[in-house]
């Protein structure tokens, strides 16, 4: 168990995740107070990665529920394995057994015919330690599912009519993420430890590149981070996140690039920009302007 925010930082650093004091404190309090951790921020700032490294740091299982419009209980909680149930009924009929309707239903509504989805998996007690449950991009799900999730987070129990109520004796560690495409209700946020993750500062992003892409030369790492930081000031449809920074670092290293040149940037813009309109806007004069700022930053340092 991590006994302080500093220990949280150190544990995440061992998994190559760079967390500032505020985020480490939010994670520590969520663990200490048994509250879900609710993370909001732009896409690509590392929200989902926190759940992954937290599971690794706690040496436990990661269970992921990816949210989307139309997400329902069958996908999130459980459903019955209808083909297996039908086969079981046919086997009973073929055996010639005389079974009442109630007995037949009891035969097919047993735990072995249950398909357990992420929420049900997360509250099972047959696990060595509580898992990390990642509820990813909750803002993509419908409000009806959000209301159902609020009930689950309140009681940590799920009722299956045919089997009864399943309760978690040890609730999972819960990480909820949102890209804020819509507002999440206050009732759910009140039950969580909230933290907003912004785009990183230069020093933090450089530390992330050093940790996640150690093969990138130091000078190139500084240049590409400076370029990305300046690029985020340009009006774009989709601003590059940390994930794009790391992908770009890996791409430039794979090309054996030692210095950030206009040719290198032009040939790899598709790594950091995912829309053609953004690429067309940046290529040319803006790339040259940003590279000039990179040179100026180098001269100052």
C-alpha positions as CSV (number, residue, x, y, z in Angstrom):
1,X,0.0,0.0,0.0
2,X,1.2,3.5,-0.8
3,X,1.2,5.6,2.4
4,X,1.7,9.1,1.0
5,X,1.4,11.1,-2.2
6,X,5.2,10.9,-2.5
7,X,5.1,7.1,-2.4
8,X,2.4,7.3,-5.1
9,X,4.7,9.4,-7.3
10,X,7.5,7.0,-6.8
11,X,5.4,4.0,-7.5
12,X,4.1,5.6,-10.8
13,X,7.6,6.6,-11.7
14,X,8.7,3.0,-11.5
15,X,6.1,2.3,-14.1
16,X,7.5,5.2,-16.2
17,X,4.5,7.5,-15.5
18,X,5.4,11.1,-14.5
19,X,2.8,12.5,-12.1
20,X,2.8,15.9,-10.5
21,X,2.1,16.5,-6.8
22,X,-1.5,17.4,-7.3
23,X,-2.3,14.2,-9.3
24,X,-0.4,12.0,-6.9
25,X,-2.3,13.5,-4.0
26,X,-5.7,12.9,-5.7
27,X,-4.7,9.2,-6.4
28,X,-3.5,8.8,-2.8
29,X,-6.7,10.2,-1.3
30,X,-8.9,8.1,-3.7
31,X,-7.1,5.0,-2.4
32,X,-7.1,6.0,1.2
33,X,-10.8,7.0,1.3
34,X,-12.0,4.2,-1.1
35,X,-13.4,6.7,-3.5
36,X,-13.5,6.5,-7.3
37,X,-11.0,8.7,-9.0
38,X,-12.6,10.9,-11.7
39,X,-10.2,12.3,-14.3
40,X,-11.2,14.9,-16.8
41,X,-9.1,16.6,-19.5
42,X,-8.5,16.8,-23.2
43,X,-7.9,13.6,-25.2
44,X,-4.4,12.3,-25.1
45,X,-3.2,13.8,-21.8
46,X,-2.7,10.4,-20.1
47,X,-5.9,9.8,-18.2
48,X,-6.4,6.2,-19.4
49,X,-2.7,5.4,-18.8
50,X,-3.1,6.2,-15.1
51,X,-5.4,3.3,-14.6
52,X,-2.9,1.0,-16.4
53,X,0.1,2.0,-14.4
54,X,-1.9,2.1,-11.2
55,X,-2.9,-1.6,-11.7
56,X,0.7,-2.4,-12.4
57,X,1.9,-0.5,-9.3
58,X,-0.7,-2.3,-7.1
59,X,0.1,-5.6,-8.7
60,X,-3.5,-6.3,-9.5
61,X,-5.8,-6.9,-12.4
62,X,-7.0,-4.1,-14.7
63,X,-10.6,-4.4,-15.9
64,X,-11.6,-1.9,-18.6
65,X,-15.1,-0.8,-19.5
66,X,-15.0,1.3,-22.7
67,X,-18.0,3.6,-22.8
68,X,-19.9,4.5,-26.0
69,X,-23.3,5.7,-27.0
70,X,-25.9,3.0,-26.5
71,X,-23.9,1.1,-23.8
72,X,-26.3,-1.1,-21.9
73,X,-26.3,-3.6,-19.0
74,X,-25.7,-6.6,-21.3
75,X,-22.4,-5.1,-22.3
76,X,-21.4,-3.5,-19.0
77,X,-22.7,-5.9,-16.4
78,X,-23.8,-9.4,-17.5
79,X,-25.9,-11.4,-19.9
80,X,-26.9,-15.0,-20.2
81,X,-25.2,-17.4,-22.6
82,X,-28.3,-18.2,-24.6
83,X,-26.7,-20.7,-27.0
84,X,-25.3,-22.8,-24.1
85,X,-28.7,-22.5,-22.3
86,X,-30.5,-23.7,-25.4
87,X,-28.1,-26.6,-25.8
88,X,-28.6,-27.6,-22.2
89,X,-32.3,-27.7,-22.6
90,X,-32.0,-29.9,-25.7
91,X,-29.7,-32.2,-23.9
92,X,-32.2,-32.5,-21.0
93,X,-35.0,-33.2,-23.5
94,X,-32.9,-35.8,-25.4
95,X,-32.2,-37.6,-22.1
96,X,-35.9,-38.2,-21.6
97,X,-36.0,-36.6,-18.2
98,X,-39.3,-35.3,-17.0
99,X,-38.7,-31.8,-15.8
100,X,-41.1,-29.1,-14.6
101,X,-40.8,-25.7,-16.0
102,X,-39.4,-24.4,-12.7
103,X,-36.8,-27.1,-12.7
104,X,-35.8,-26.5,-16.3
105,X,-35.3,-22.8,-15.6
106,X,-33.2,-23.7,-12.6
107,X,-31.1,-25.9,-14.8
108,X,-30.2,-23.1,-17.2
109,X,-30.0,-20.1,-14.9
110,X,-26.9,-21.2,-13.1
111,X,-23.6,-19.2,-12.6
112,X,-21.8,-21.3,-15.3
113,X,-24.2,-19.9,-17.9
114,X,-23.5,-16.3,-16.9
115,X,-21.3,-14.1,-19.1
116,X,-19.7,-11.7,-16.7
117,X,-19.0,-8.2,-18.1
118,X,-16.6,-5.6,-16.6
119,X,-18.8,-4.3,-13.8
120,X,-19.7,-7.7,-12.5
121,X,-16.1,-8.9,-12.9
122,X,-14.9,-6.0,-10.8
123,X,-17.0,-6.9,-7.7
124,X,-16.3,-10.6,-7.6
125,X,-14.7,-11.8,-4.4
126,X,-12.6,-14.7,-5.9
127,X,-9.7,-12.4,-6.6
128,X,-6.4,-12.1,-4.6
129,X,-6.8,-8.4,-4.4
130,X,-9.3,-5.7,-5.5
131,X,-8.8,-5.0,-9.2
132,X,-8.5,-1.6,-10.9
133,X,-11.7,-0.9,-12.7
134,X,-11.3,1.6,-15.6
135,X,-14.5,3.2,-16.8
136,X,-13.1,5.0,-19.8
137,X,-14.7,8.0,-21.6
138,X,-17.9,8.0,-19.5
139,X,-19.0,11.2,-21.4
140,X,-19.6,9.0,-24.5
141,X,-22.2,6.9,-22.7
142,X,-25.9,7.9,-22.3
143,X,-27.2,9.5,-19.2
144,X,-29.3,6.4,-18.5
145,X,-26.1,4.4,-18.1
146,X,-24.6,7.1,-16.0
147,X,-27.6,6.9,-13.6
148,X,-27.2,3.1,-13.4
149,X,-23.5,3.5,-12.7
150,X,-24.2,5.9,-9.9
151,X,-26.3,3.2,-8.2
152,X,-23.5,0.6,-8.5
153,X,-20.9,3.0,-7.2
154,X,-23.1,3.8,-4.2
155,X,-23.7,0.2,-3.0
156,X,-21.2,-1.9,-4.9
157,X,-23.8,-4.5,-5.5
158,X,-25.5,-5.9,-8.6
159,X,-28.8,-7.8,-8.5
160,X,-29.3,-10.7,-11.0
161,X,-33.0,-11.7,-10.8
162,X,-32.3,-15.4,-11.4
163,X,-29.4,-15.6,-8.9
164,X,-29.9,-12.8,-6.3
165,X,-27.7,-9.9,-5.3
166,X,-23.9,-10.0,-5.6
167,X,-22.1,-7.7,-3.2
168,X,-18.4,-6.7,-3.2
169,X,-16.8,-7.3,0.2
170,X,-13.8,-5.3,-1.1
171,X,-14.7,-2.7,-3.7
172,X,-12.4,-2.3,-6.7
173,X,-10.1,0.7,-7.2
174,X,-12.1,2.8,-9.7
175,X,-10.8,5.2,-12.3
176,X,-13.3,7.1,-14.4
177,X,-12.2,9.2,-17.3
178,X,-14.0,11.9,-19.4
179,X,-13.0,14.0,-22.3
180,X,-15.8,16.4,-21.4
181,X,-17.7,16.1,-24.6
182,X,-20.7,16.5,-22.3
183,X,-21.0,17.3,-18.6
184,X,-21.2,14.5,-16.1
185,X,-23.9,14.9,-13.4
186,X,-22.8,16.4,-10.1
187,X,-24.3,13.5,-8.2
188,X,-21.7,11.1,-9.7
189,X,-18.9,13.6,-9.3
190,X,-19.7,14.1,-5.6
191,X,-18.9,10.4,-5.0
192,X,-15.5,10.7,-6.6
193,X,-12.1,12.3,-6.0
194,X,-11.9,14.8,-8.9
195,X,-8.8,15.9,-10.8
196,X,-8.4,17.8,-14.1
197,X,-5.4,16.8,-16.2
198,X,-4.1,19.6,-18.4
199,X,-1.5,19.5,-21.1
200,X,1.9,19.2,-19.4
201,X,4.5,21.9,-19.0
202,X,7.7,21.8,-20.9
203,X,9.6,20.3,-18.0
204,X,7.0,17.6,-17.4
205,X,6.6,16.7,-21.0
206,X,10.4,16.4,-21.4
207,X,10.5,14.1,-18.3
208,X,7.8,12.0,-19.9
209,X,9.8,11.7,-23.2
210,X,12.9,10.8,-21.2
211,X,11.0,8.1,-19.3
212,X,9.0,6.6,-22.2
213,X,11.4,7.1,-25.1
214,X,14.9,6.8,-23.5
215,X,16.5,6.1,-26.9
216,X,15.8,9.7,-28.2
217,X,18.9,11.9,-28.1
218,X,18.6,14.6,-25.4
219,X,18.9,17.5,-27.9
220,X,16.2,16.1,-30.2
221,X,14.0,15.4,-27.2
222,X,14.2,19.1,-26.1
223,X,13.6,20.2,-29.7
224,X,10.5,18.1,-30.3
225,X,9.0,18.9,-26.9
226,X,9.5,22.7,-27.6
227,X,7.9,22.2,-31.1
228,X,4.9,20.4,-29.6
229,X,4.5,23.0,-26.9
230,X,4.5,25.8,-29.5
231,X,2.2,23.8,-31.8
232,X,-0.5,23.6,-29.2
233,X,-0.8,27.4,-29.4
234,X,-1.8,27.1,-33.0
235,X,-5.6,27.0,-33.7
236,X,-6.1,23.4,-34.7
237,X,-9.1,21.0,-35.0
238,X,-7.2,18.4,-32.8
239,X,-4.3,19.5,-30.7
240,X,-1.7,16.8,-30.2
241,X,-1.6,15.2,-26.8
242,X,1.2,13.4,-24.9
243,X,0.5,10.2,-26.9
244,X,1.3,12.0,-30.1
245,X,4.5,13.4,-28.6
246,X,5.7,10.0,-27.7
247,X,4.7,8.5,-31.0
248,X,6.6,11.4,-32.7
249,X,9.7,10.8,-30.5
250,X,9.7,7.1,-31.5
251,X,9.2,7.9,-35.2
252,X,12.1,10.4,-35.2
253,X,14.3,8.0,-33.4
254,X,13.4,5.3,-35.9
255,X,14.5,7.6,-38.7
256,X,17.9,8.1,-36.8
257,X,17.1,11.8,-36.7
258,X,19.5,13.8,-34.6
259,X,18.2,17.3,-35.3
260,X,14.7,18.6,-35.9
261,X,14.6,19.9,-39.5
262,X,11.8,21.2,-41.7
263,X,12.2,18.1,-43.9
264,X,11.9,15.8,-40.9
265,X,8.8,17.7,-39.6
266,X,7.1,17.7,-43.0
267,X,7.6,14.0,-43.5
268,X,6.3,13.0,-40.1
269,X,3.4,15.5,-39.5
270,X,0.9,12.7,-39.8
271,X,2.3,11.3,-36.6
272,X,1.2,14.3,-34.5
273,X,-1.7,15.7,-36.5
274,X,-4.6,13.5,-37.4
275,X,-6.6,15.7,-39.7
276,X,-5.6,16.8,-43.2
277,X,-6.9,20.3,-42.6
278,X,-4.5,20.7,-39.6
279,X,-1.6,19.3,-41.6
280,X,-2.2,21.6,-44.5
281,X,-2.5,24.6,-42.2
282,X,0.7,23.9,-40.4
283,X,2.9,22.7,-43.2
284,X,5.1,25.5,-44.7
285,X,5.3,28.8,-43.0
286,X,4.0,27.7,-39.6
287,X,6.4,24.8,-39.4
288,X,9.3,27.2,-40.2
289,X,8.0,29.7,-37.6
290,X,7.8,27.0,-35.0
291,X,11.3,25.7,-35.8
292,X,12.6,29.2,-35.4
293,X,11.1,29.3,-31.9
294,X,12.8,26.0,-31.3
295,X,16.2,27.5,-32.3
296,X,15.5,30.6,-30.1
297,X,14.7,28.4,-27.1
298,X,18.0,26.5,-27.7
299,X,19.9,29.7,-27.8
300,X,18.5,30.9,-24.5
301,X,19.1,27.6,-22.8
